[in-house]
Amino acid sequence: MTETAMYVRIERLRAAIAARPATVPDEPADEPLYQAVHGLAAAATADPGRLARELAARPDPVLRAEAFRLVREALHADLLPPAEARPLVEDLAADVPAALRELAEPWAVLDPLPHGRARRYLATGPDGDAVEIAARHGHRDLVRDVGRRPRPGPARAAAGARTPRRTRRPRRRPRLPARTRPHRRRAVRRTGRRVPDRPAPARPLRAGPRRPVRGGPRARRPSHRRGGRRGRPVHLPPRGPAGADLPRRDLPRRLALLVALDAQGGSLDAGAAVAGLARRAPTRARTWRRSATCGTSRPRRRPSRSCRGPRSRPWHALEAIGGARTADALWTALGLDGGEIVPCLRAHRHRALEILWHLTGDPARRRTLLDVLDPRDLPRRIADDLGGPDPRELAVLAANPDPEDPVDALCRLARNGDATSLPAIADLLLRVVSDLAATWGEGPEPVVPPDVVTELRGLGGRLYRRGAIRPRCLLDASDEREAEHELVTDIALGLLDRPGLSPAEQTILLGLPCGGRGHVRTRVHRLLRHRDRHVRKKAIESLVGWDARALSASLVPLTAARDPQTVRQALLALEKAGATWAAPAIAACLDHPNMNVKKTAAEVLSAVGSPRAVPALLAWLARHDNPGLRDALLRALRSILRDAFAATVRAAADRTDDDRARTRLLSTLRRTAEHPAAWLAEHGWAPEVARRVVTSRASGEPRLRAMLPHWLALAASGDPDGSVLRFVLALCTPPWTDAELETFARTAPTLVDALDGSDRTRLTELLHATIPRTGPAGRRALAARLRRLPPDRRRARPP
């Protein structure tokens, strides 16, 4: 057969299958049938449900996979109702993995699977998909059973699948220690391999045998009193300091845990613990980076010895640690006390001098450093810092600020000050905040004057340009703009740490942090549990952006708070964090009595929603008429369900018994046009809309033909002028499918009663095809009914 003839055969077979799905069982399961079904879309078939059932009845895996594809396409295109698609999907899930995954979709979860069927899927289907089905359908006991089931690792399971049990190679025994020649000979006899000599450790102990001993159960138990059979000595390494026996490969994980504990806040001195780990670190680069992150307050006694690592990381750590002890150690190591410079610092003398200069506040020591420096070879960060304001003038400026105008005094000091002026600036800022809090009533929340924030940012930018390393927040800045934000944030958080602040003052200070990557989470986390709702709201706002993901465990309980402000801010923070795992808690906020909280929860679910939130969204969509809330719910459902939106909504509508709830759900389906035929095809069957379709005589919509049982029921309920039946005849033109003929056969008496002169030809043709399917009793009843007709209408009786 030529290629053209094969193509023509496939196209003819595809057209025949699309028109009459009953022809599928008569076709052999070969390549033409595969190609014909593969290229057939669900929208191009007259009865996609019948075709899917015929394909699923065949034992061929290719045809069953195509049957599921047709079911899924028809379901998403709203050509097949979920109640009809569900049994097909459950039948195909036994051997079609895609059908098994489909049972975990939201439209299928609305009607949970029975316990026994879910267990059967766990026994026959892929583990991951079957476990997800059990979890989605609420069978937690099955999920726990799977978790308790012992399973080998993937590598071991794969090796076992490839190699028969008897032919597997035994695992190689570890190399045994042998310290003397008799021990080495014994090891060779036992393992067949030579073991090199090793130096004897310091501490011998007695232990049991290394191999099982024959002679019964009692002989297998080693004797604790005598050290086991033969009492062979086992040598252990000498004891070291606490924690020294832990493997070095665990150091990165321990460092990460210490940094995480330090970020959570508390009284744990993580920096000191990190510094203690530096002595046993195989490579100290990571340790120094963690030390700089934690900012330990316990510097090393000998920074010169610690600077033998990478070039920059030890110096970064010393900058972050700072303190008088670090400055004294550098002063001694550089030989400024009359001694010699440490040899390892000769290559890094400039960097050490820069750190010492910025850590030194004593004027006498600074003059000594200036005498030592070479004007032709000044370190860059020292040259940037020269020519600063006079400390004595700054002391006079900060000594007696105007109590009547603290804002002006703060701006003047920030405009002319340096790092030594920060304590006085913080006191003035607290006075400004206290005045604002005292005047705050029921109006909007007061904010710090913009001039104050501008001057503080300007001070941060100047300190960064001068290379200052104090305050420590400047070390975290990557550019001048970021340094401005870091300084404002650090001053505000430092004031928040002071005791005795009122809730109003804390609220105003929490409005100040406008950026920075400092320890915001460490210092603000405790305020999430504050009693004042304004403080909680501002604390959540300050954490949105870079710390909300790590704080989702604290934000989720706040969604159950009593005040709407805290709940809304917690929801927005979870949205910023992309917390899809918190979708059930966010969906629970739809039950909040405040409408703003409901709308916020729906908006957040549109961004971070998951299928677990679909039942709550559908429930509120069916019970509420608020337009704004319904729009937000629709956006959330469409973002979660995507192509399965129509199928899920229709499945929910089919399961409800409330007519108003069903109308609300069906009205959310997107309209394709204002014509009643398009509305009916999009939203589903509605008798009042169907009569409008009959009046408009719109029979060109192909999806209306799938509603043939509803049309015939409407004609049987009341059709005095025969308009509904004429519409049905115009809608269902030949050729008719087997399912359509069976439907006509069930209403054959209605067709006989409707015989008239106008549609006699088409109705007679339909009766010729329908009456043979009515059975002997039905044919006798129709013959009796035809004999009672007038003679002019009796001629339409089939022979």
C-alpha positions in Angstrom: 0.0 0.0 0.0 1.4 3.4 -1.0 1.8 6.2 1.4 -1.1 8.2 -0.1 -3.4 5.2 0.1 -2.4 4.7 3.8 -3.1 8.4 4.5 -6.5 8.2 2.8 -7.3 5.1 4.8 -6.4 6.7 8.1 -8.4 9.8 7.3 -11.5 7.8 6.4 -11.1 5.7 9.5 -10.8 8.8 11.6 -13.9 10.3 10.1 -15.9 7.1 10.7 -14.7 6.8 14.3 -15.6 10.4 14.9 -19.1 9.9 13.5 -19.8 6.4 14.9 -17.7 5.4 17.9 -19.3 2.0 17.8 -17.0 1.0 14.9 -14.0 1.0 17.2 -14.4 -2.7 18.4 -14.6 -3.9 14.8 -11.2 -2.4 13.9 -8.0 -4.3 14.5 -5.5 -2.8 16.9 -2.8 -1.9 14.5 -1.0 1.2 13.2 -3.9 2.7 11.2 -6.2 2.7 14.2 -3.5 4.2 16.4 -2.8 7.0 13.9 -6.5 7.6 13.4 -7.3 7.9 17.1 -4.1 9.9 17.9 -5.0 12.6 15.4 -8.6 12.9 16.7 -9.5 15.8 18.9 -12.3 15.5 21.5 -14.1 18.6 20.0 -14.2 16.9 16.6 -16.1 13.8 17.8 -19.9 13.6 18.0 -19.8 11.7 21.3 -16.4 11.9 23.1 -17.7 10.0 26.1 -18.8 7.0 24.0 -15.6 7.0 22.0 -13.5 7.0 25.2 -15.5 4.1 26.6 -15.0 2.1 23.4 -11.3 2.7 23.5 -11.0 2.0 27.2 -12.8 -1.4 26.7 -9.9 -2.5 24.4 -7.0 -4.2 26.3 -4.5 -2.4 24.2 -2.4 0.1 26.3 -2.0 2.6 23.4 -5.8 2.8 22.9 -6.4 3.1 26.7 -3.9 6.0 26.8 -5.7 7.7 23.9 -9.0 7.1 25.7 -7.7 9.1 28.7 -6.4 11.8 26.5 -9.9 12.2 24.9 -11.5 12.2 28.3 -9.2 14.9 29.6 -9.6 17.1 26.6 -13.4 16.7 26.7 -13.5 17.4 30.4 -11.4 20.6 30.1 -13.3 21.7 27.0 -16.6 21.2 29.0 -17.8 18.6 26.4 -18.0 15.9 29.1 -19.5 16.4 32.5 -17.3 15.4 35.5 -19.8 12.8 36.7 -19.4 10.9 33.4 -15.6 11.4 33.2 -14.9 10.2 36.7 -15.7 6.5 36.2 -13.6 6.4 33.0 -10.6 8.0 34.7 -10.8 5.6 37.6 -11.0 2.6 35.2 -8.0 3.9 33.2 -5.9 4.6 36.3 -5.1 1.0 36.7 -2.6 1.0 33.9 -2.3 4.6 32.6 -0.1 6.7 34.8 -1.5 10.0 33.5 -5.0 8.9 34.6 -3.7 8.1 38.0 -2.2 11.6 38.3 -5.5 13.1 37.1 -7.3 11.6 40.2 -5.3 14.0 42.4 -6.6 17.0 40.5 -9.0 19.3 42.4 -12.1 18.4 40.3 -11.6 14.7 41.3 -10.8 15.5 45.0 -14.3 17.0 45.4 -15.6 13.5 45.5 -13.1 11.5 47.7 -12.2 8.0 46.6 -13.2 5.1 48.9 -10.5 3.8 51.2 -10.3 0.4 49.5 -9.8 1.9 46.0 -7.1 4.2 47.2 -5.3 1.3 48.9 -5.6 -0.7 45.6 -3.9 2.2 43.7 -1.1 2.1 46.3 -0.6 -1.6 45.6 -0.6 -1.3 41.8 0.4 2.2 40.8 3.5 4.3 41.0 4.4 5.1 44.6 4.6 8.9 44.2 1.3 9.3 42.4 -0.6 6.9 44.5 0.6 8.5 47.7 -0.4 11.9 46.5 -3.9 10.5 45.7 -4.2 9.1 49.2 -3.1 12.4 50.7 -5.3 14.5 48.6 -8.4 12.3 49.2 -7.9 12.4 53.0 -6.6 8.9 53.7 -3.9 9.8 56.1 -3.6 6.3 57.5 -2.5 5.0 54.1 0.1 7.7 53.9 1.4 6.8 57.3 1.6 3.2 56.4 3.7 4.0 53.4 6.0 6.1 55.6 6.5 3.2 57.9 7.2 0.7 55.1 11.0 -0.2 55.0 12.3 0.5 51.6 15.9 0.0 50.3 17.8 2.9 48.8 17.5 3.6 45.1 21.0 2.5 44.3 20.7 -0.7 46.2 17.3 -1.4 44.7 18.6 -0.8 41.2 21.6 -3.1 41.8 19.3 -5.8 43.2 17.1 -5.5 40.1 20.1 -5.9 37.8 22.0 -8.6 39.5 20.6 -12.0 40.7 20.8 -12.5 44.5 23.2 -15.5 44.3 25.6 -13.7 41.9 26.0 -10.4 43.8 29.5 -9.6 44.8 30.0 -9.4 48.6 30.9 -6.0 49.9 34.5 -5.5 50.6 35.6 -5.7 54.2 37.2 -2.5 55.6 40.9 -2.4 56.0 41.8 -3.9 59.4 44.5 -2.4 61.7 47.6 -4.5 62.1 50.4 -3.2 64.3 52.7 -6.1 64.7 53.7 -8.9 62.4 51.4 -11.6 64.0 48.5 -9.3 63.7 49.3 -8.7 60.0 49.6 -12.4 59.3 46.2 -13.0 61.1 44.6 -10.3 58.9 46.0 -11.8 55.8 44.6 -15.2 56.6 41.2 -13.7 57.5 40.7 -11.3 54.6 43.2 -12.4 51.9 44.7 -8.9 51.8 47.8 -7.4 53.2 47.4 -4.5 55.7 50.2 -2.0 56.1 51.7 -1.2 59.5 50.3 1.7 61.4 51.6 3.4 64.5 50.1 2.1 67.7 47.6 4.5 69.4 47.9 5.4 73.0 45.0 3.7 74.8 44.2 0.0 74.3 40.8 -1.4 75.4 39.2 -4.9 75.2 36.4 -5.6 72.8 34.5 -8.5 71.4 35.3 -10.5 68.3 35.0 -9.0 64.8 33.3 -12.0 63.3 30.5 -14.3 64.6 31.6 -17.2 66.8 30.2 -20.7 66.2 28.7 -22.7 69.0 25.2 -21.5 69.6 23.6 -18.3 70.9 25.5 -18.2 74.1 28.8 -18.4 72.3 27.9 -15.4 70.1 27.5 -13.1 73.1 30.8 -11.5 74.0 31.8 -11.5 77.6 32.0 -8.0 79.0 34.1 -9.2 81.9 36.9 -10.8 79.8 36.5 -8.6 76.8 35.0 -11.2 74.5 36.5 -14.2 72.8 40.2 -14.3 72.8 40.3 -10.8 74.3 41.9 -9.2 71.3 43.0 -5.6 72.0 41.2 -2.8 70.1 43.1 0.5 70.1 41.2 3.8 70.3 42.6 7.3 69.7 43.4 9.4 72.7 40.7 11.6 74.1 40.7 15.2 72.9 38.7 18.3 73.7 34.9 18.3 73.7 33.6 17.9 70.2 37.0 17.0 68.8 35.8 13.4 67.9 33.2 14.8 65.5 34.1 14.3 61.9 35.3 17.3 60.0 32.8 16.8 57.2 30.1 17.9 59.6 31.7 21.4 60.0 29.8 23.2 57.2 26.4 21.9 58.6 27.4 23.0 62.2 28.4 26.4 60.9 25.2 26.8 59.1 23.2 25.8 62.2 25.1 28.3 64.4 24.5 31.1 61.9 20.8 30.3 61.7 20.5 30.2 65.5 22.3 33.6 65.7 19.8 35.0 63.1 16.9 33.8 65.2 18.1 35.8 68.2 18.4 34.8 71.8 21.3 34.6 74.3 23.4 32.1 72.4 26.8 33.4 71.6 27.1 31.9 68.2 30.1 34.0 67.2 32.2 32.5 70.0 31.2 29.0 69.0 32.2 29.7 65.4 35.5 31.1 66.5 36.1 27.9 68.6 35.5 25.8 65.5 38.2 27.6 63.6 41.0 25.6 65.2 39.7 22.3 63.8 38.5 23.6 60.4 40.3 22.0 57.5 39.8 25.2 55.5 39.2 28.3 57.5 37.7 30.4 54.7 34.1 29.4 55.5 34.8 29.8 59.2 35.9 33.3 58.8 33.0 34.2 56.6 30.6 32.8 59.3 32.5 34.7 62.0 32.0 37.9 60.2 28.3 37.1 59.7 27.7 36.3 63.4 29.8 39.2 64.6 31.3 37.5 67.6 32.1 39.7 70.6 35.0 37.4 71.7 38.0 38.1 69.4 41.0 35.8 69.1 43.9 36.5 71.3 46.4 36.3 68.4 44.9 37.8 65.3 48.3 37.6 63.6 48.2 33.8 63.7 44.7 33.8 62.3 45.6 35.9 59.3 47.5 33.1 57.6 44.3 32.0 55.7 42.9 33.6 52.6 43.8 37.2 52.0 40.5 39.0 52.7 38.3 36.8 54.9 40.3 37.0 58.2 40.4 40.7 57.9 36.7 40.9 57.3 36.2 38.9 60.4 38.4 41.1 62.4 36.6 44.2 61.2 33.3 42.7 62.2 34.6 41.6 65.6 36.4 44.8 66.5 36.7 45.9 70.1 39.5 47.1 72.3 41.1 43.7 72.5 41.4 43.4 68.7 42.9 46.9 68.6 45.4 46.1 71.3 46.4 42.8 69.6 46.9 44.6 66.3 48.9 47.4 68.0 51.3 44.8 69.5 51.5 42.7 66.3 52.4 45.7 64.2 55.3 46.5 66.6 53.9 49.9 67.6 54.7 49.2 71.3 58.4 49.1 70.5 58.7 45.5 69.4 59.1 43.9 66.0 56.3 43.4 63.5 55.0 39.9 63.2 56.5 38.4 60.0 53.1 37.1 58.7 51.8 40.7 58.8 54.4 42.3 56.6 52.5 41.5 53.4 49.3 42.8 54.9 50.6 45.8 56.8 48.4 48.3 55.1 45.2 46.3 55.8 46.1 45.9 59.4 46.9 49.6 59.8 43.5 50.5 58.2 41.6 48.3 60.7 43.7 49.6 63.6 43.1 53.2 62.6 39.3 52.9 62.4 39.2 50.9 65.6 41.3 53.4 67.6 39.5 56.3 69.2 42.3 57.5 71.5 43.7 60.8 70.1 47.2 59.9 71.4 47.3 56.6 69.6 46.0 58.2 66.4 48.9 60.8 66.6 51.3 57.9 67.0 49.9 56.2 64.0 50.2 59.4 62.0 53.9 59.6 62.9 54.5 56.0 61.8 52.7 56.4 58.4 54.6 57.3 55.3 52.8 60.3 53.5 53.9 58.9 50.2 52.4 55.5 50.8 49.2 56.0 52.8 46.7 53.2 53.1 43.6 54.1 51.1 41.0 53.9 53.8 43.2 56.0 56.2 43.6 58.7 53.5 39.9 58.8 53.0 39.3 59.3 56.7 41.8 62.1 57.2 40.5 65.6 57.5 37.3 64.7 59.5 35.5 66.9 62.0 37.2 67.9 65.2 36.1 65.6 68.1 36.2 68.5 70.6 33.9 70.6 68.4 31.4 67.7 68.0 31.5 67.2 71.8 30.5 70.9 72.2 27.8 70.6 69.6 26.2 67.5 71.2 26.6 68.8 74.8 23.6 71.0 75.1 21.0 70.5 72.3 17.9 72.8 72.2 15.1 70.9 74.1 12.4 72.9 72.3 13.6 71.9 68.8 15.2 68.4 68.9 14.6 68.0 65.2 16.9 71.0 64.3 19.6 69.8 66.8 19.5 66.3 65.4 19.8 67.6 61.8 22.7 69.9 62.7 24.6 67.1 64.5 24.0 64.6 61.7 25.1 67.1 59.1 28.5 67.8 60.8 29.1 64.6 62.8 30.8 61.3 62.4 30.6 57.8 63.9 31.4 59.2 67.4 28.2 61.3 67.2 25.8 58.4 66.8 25.0 57.9 70.5 23.9 61.5 70.8 22.0 61.3 67.5 20.2 58.2 68.8 19.1 60.1 71.9 17.8 63.0 70.0 15.9 60.7 67.6 14.3 59.0 70.6 13.2 62.4 71.9 11.7 63.3 68.5 9.8 59.9 68.5 8.6 60.5 72.1 7.1 63.9 71.2 5.3 62.3 68.2 4.0 59.5 70.3 2.7 61.9 72.9 0.6 63.8 70.3 -0.8 60.6 68.6 -4.5 60.2 69.1 -7.1 58.5 66.9 -5.7 59.8 63.7 -3.2 58.3 61.3 0.1 57.0 62.5 2.8 59.8 62.8 6.1 59.4 61.1 9.5 60.8 61.7 10.1 64.1 59.8 11.6 63.6 56.3 14.4 66.1 57.1 15.7 63.8 59.9 15.7 60.7 57.7 17.5 62.7 54.9 20.3 63.9 57.3 20.7 60.4 58.8 21.1 58.9 55.3 23.6 61.6 54.4 25.7 60.7 57.5 25.6 57.1 56.4 26.8 57.9 52.9 29.7 60.1 54.3 30.8 57.4 56.7 30.9 54.9 53.8 33.0 57.2 51.6 35.5 57.6 54.5 35.8 53.9 54.8 34.5 53.7 58.4 33.9 50.2 59.8 31.9 51.4 62.8 28.9 51.2 63.2 29.2 47.6 62.1 26.2 47.9 59.8 28.4 49.7 57.3 30.3 46.5 56.7 27.2 44.9 55.2 26.7 47.8 52.7 27.8 47.2 49.1 27.5 50.8 48.0 26.9 54.3 49.3 23.1 54.1 48.8 22.8 50.9 50.7 25.0 52.3 53.5 22.5 55.2 53.9 19.7 52.7 54.5 21.8 50.5 56.7 22.6 53.4 59.1 18.9 54.5 59.5 17.9 50.9 60.1 20.6 50.2 62.6 19.8 53.4 64.7 16.1 52.5 64.7 16.7 48.9 65.8 19.1 50.0 68.4 16.5 52.2 69.9 14.0 49.4 69.8 16.3 47.3 72.0 16.1 49.9 74.8 13.7 48.9 77.6 10.7 51.0 78.7 9.5 52.1 75.2 5.8 52.7 74.8 3.8 50.8 72.0 3.4 54.1 70.2 7.1 54.8 70.2 7.9 51.3 69.0 5.3 51.7 66.2 7.0 54.9 65.0 10.5 53.4 65.2 9.4 50.4 63.2 8.2 52.7 60.5 11.8 54.0 60.1 13.7 50.9 58.7 13.5 51.3 55.0 16.1 48.9 53.8 19.3 47.1 54.7 20.2 43.5 55.3 21.2 43.8 58.9 20.0 41.6 61.7 16.4 42.8 61.3 14.9 39.4 61.9 17.0 38.9 65.0 15.9 42.1 66.6 12.3 42.4 65.4 11.2 38.8 65.6 10.2 39.2 69.3 7.8 42.0 68.4 5.6 39.7 66.3 4.1 38.5 69.6 3.6 42.1 71.0 0.3 42.8 72.6 -0.3 46.0 70.7 -1.8 45.4 67.2 0.0 48.4 65.7 3.4 47.1 66.8 2.6 43.7 65.3 1.5 45.2 62.1 4.6 47.4 61.7 6.9 44.4 62.7 5.4 42.3 59.9 5.9 45.2 57.4 9.5 45.5 58.4 10.1 41.8 57.8 8.4 41.7 54.4 10.9 41.3 51.6 14.0 39.4 52.8 13.0 37.6 56.0 9.4 36.5 55.5 10.4 33.2 54.0 12.4 32.2 57.1 9.6 33.6 59.3 6.7 31.8 57.7 6.4 29.5 60.8 5.8 32.6 62.9 3.6 34.4 60.3 1.1 31.5 59.9 -0.1 31.7 63.5 -0.7 35.4 63.1 -3.3 34.7 60.4 -5.6 33.6 63.3 -5.2 36.9 65.2 -8.2 38.8 66.3 -7.5 42.2 64.8 -7.8 42.6 61.0 -4.6 44.7 60.6 -2.3 42.0 61.9 -4.0 39.3 59.8 -3.8 41.4 56.6 -0.1 42.2 57.1 0.7 38.5 57.8 -1.1 37.5 54.6 0.8 40.1 52.6 4.1 38.9 54.1 3.3 35.3 53.2 2.5 36.5 49.7 5.9 38.2 49.4 7.6 35.0 50.7 5.8 32.8 48.1 4.5 30.6 50.9 2.6 28.0 48.9 2.9 25.7 51.9 0.7 28.1 53.9 -2.3 27.9 51.5 -4.6 26.1 54.0 -4.0 28.8 56.7 -4.5 31.5 54.1 -7.7 29.9 52.9 -9.0 29.7 56.5 -8.9 33.6 56.5 -11.8 33.5 54.1 -13.9 32.8 57.2 -12.8 36.0 58.8 -15.7 38.3 59.6 -13.9 41.3 58.1 -14.5 41.7 54.3 -11.1 43.3 53.8 -9.4 40.3 55.2 -11.5 38.0 53.0 -10.5 39.9 49.9 -6.9 40.0 50.9 -6.8 36.3 51.5 -8.4 35.7 48.1 -5.8 38.0 46.4 -2.9 36.2 48.2 -4.2 32.8 47.1 -4.1 34.0 43.5 -0.4 34.4 43.9 0.6 31.5 46.4 -2.4 29.3 46.2 -2.3 25.5 46.0 -5.0 22.8 45.2 -5.5 22.4 48.9 -7.3 25.8 49.0 -9.7 25.0 46.1 -12.6 23.6 48.3 -12.7 26.7 50.5 -12.6 29.0 47.4 -15.5 27.0 45.8 -17.5 27.1 49.0 -17.3 30.9 49.2 -17.9 31.3 45.5 -21.2 29.4 46.0 -22.4 31.3 49.0 -21.4 34.9 48.5 -22.7 37.7 46.2 -20.1 40.4 46.9 -18.7 41.4 43.5 -15.3 42.3 44.7 -14.9 39.1 46.7 -16.2 37.0 43.8 -13.7 38.6 41.4 -10.8 37.8 43.8 -12.0 34.3 44.3 -12.3 33.8 40.5 -8.7 35.0 40.0 -7.5 32.7 42.6 -9.3 29.7 41.2 -8.2 30.4 37.6 -4.5 30.8 38.7 -4.6 27.5 40.6 -6.8 25.3 38.3 -5.9 26.8 34.9 -7.4 24.6 32.2 -9.3 22.5 34.7 -11.2 25.5 36.0 -14.5 24.8 34.1 -14.4 21.1 35.0 -13.8 21.8 38.7 -16.5 24.4 38.9 -19.0 22.2 37.1 -18.1 19.2 39.4 -18.8 21.4 42.4 -22.1 22.6 40.9 -23.2 19.0 40.2 -22.5 18.0 43.9 -24.5 20.8 45.4 -28.3 20.5 46.2 -28.8 24.2 46.6 -30.2 25.8 43.4 -28.9 29.3 44.3 -25.4 27.9 45.0 -25.5 26.0 41.7 -26.5 29.2 39.9 -23.7 31.2 41.5 -21.2 28.6 40.5 -22.3 28.2 36.9 -22.6 31.9 36.4 -18.8 32.2 36.9 -18.0 30.2 33.8 -16.7 32.6 31.2 -19.2 33.7 28.6 -18.3 33.4 25.0 -21.1 35.6 23.7 -24.4 37.1 24.9 -26.5 34.8 22.7 -28.6 32.3 24.8 -27.2 29.3 22.8 -23.6 30.3 23.6 -24.6 30.8 27.3 -26.3 27.4 27.4 -23.3 25.7 25.8 -20.9 27.4 28.2 -22.8 27.2 31.5 -24.8 23.9 31.1 -28.4 23.0 30.9 -31.1 25.5 32.1 -34.7 25.0 30.9 -35.6 28.7 30.8 -32.5 29.5 28.7 -33.2 26.4 26.5 -36.7 27.8 25.5 -35.0 31.1 24.6 -32.6 29.1 22.4 -35.6 27.4 20.7 -37.3 30.7 20.1 -34.1 32.1 18.5 -33.7 29.0 16.4 -29.9 28.9 16.9 -28.9 25.3 16.1 -25.4 25.9 14.9 -23.7 25.4 18.3 -22.2 21.8 18.2 -22.1 21.5 22.0 -25.9 21.8 22.2 -26.2 18.5 20.4 -24.6 16.7 23.4 -27.6 17.9 25.4 -30.0 15.7 23.4 -31.6 13.9 26.4 -32.4 17.3 28.0 -34.0 18.5 24.7 -36.2 15.5 24.4 -37.2 15.7 28.0 -38.1 19.4 27.4 -40.2 18.4 24.4 -42.0 15.6 26.5 -42.7 18.0 29.3 -44.6 20.5 27.2 -44.4 21.3 23.5 -47.9 22.2 22.2 -46.7 23.8 19.0 -44.0 21.3 18.3 -41.3 24.0 18.2 -38.9 22.1 20.5 -39.1 18.9 18.4 -38.5 20.8 15.2 -35.5 22.4 16.9 -34.2 19.0 17.8 -34.6 17.7 14.3 -32.7 20.7 13.0 -30.0 20.3 15.6 -29.4 16.5 15.3 -29.1 16.0 11.6 -28.0 12.6 10.2 -25.8 10.7 10.5 -26.8 9.8 14.1 -24.5 8.1 16.5 -25.5 4.9 18.4 -25.9 6.8 21.6 -28.2 9.3 19.9 -30.3 6.6 18.3 -30.7 4.9 21.7 -31.8 8.2 23.2 -34.4 8.7 20.4 -35.6 5.1 21.0 -36.4 5.8 24.6 -38.6 8.7 23.5 -40.1 7.1 20.3 -43.7 7.6 21.5 -43.1 11.4 21.5 -41.7 11.2 18.0 -44.8 9.3 16.8 -47.2 11.8 18.3 -45.3 14.7 16.7 -45.8 13.4 13.1 -47.2 16.2 11.0 -46.9 17.4 7.4 -44.2 19.9 7.8 -41.4 17.6 9.1 -42.8 14.3 7.9 -39.8 13.4 5.7 -37.1 13.9 8.3 -39.1 12.4 11.1 -40.0 9.4 9.1 -36.3 8.8 8.4 -35.5 9.1 12.1 -38.3 6.6 13.0 -36.9 4.2 10.4 -33.6 4.3 12.2 -35.0 4.3 15.8 -37.9 1.8 15.8 -35.6 -1.3 15.4 -33.8 -0.3 18.6 -37.0 -0.2 20.7 -37.3 -4.0 21.1 -40.4 -6.3 20.5 -42.6 -4.7 23.2 -41.7 -1.2 22.1 -42.4 -2.0 18.4 -45.9 -3.4 19.3 -46.7 -0.3 21.4 -45.6 2.0 18.6 -47.7 0.0 16.0 -50.8 0.4 18.2 -50.1 4.1 18.6 -49.6 4.5 14.8 -53.0 2.7 14.1 -54.7 5.3 16.2 -53.4 8.2 14.1 -55.5 9.7 11.3 -55.0 8.2 7.8 -53.1 11.1 6.4 -50.5 10.9 9.2 -50.5 7.0 9.4 -48.7 6.9 6.1 -45.5 7.9 7.9 -45.6 4.5 9.6 -42.5 2.5 8.8 -43.1 -0.8 7.0 
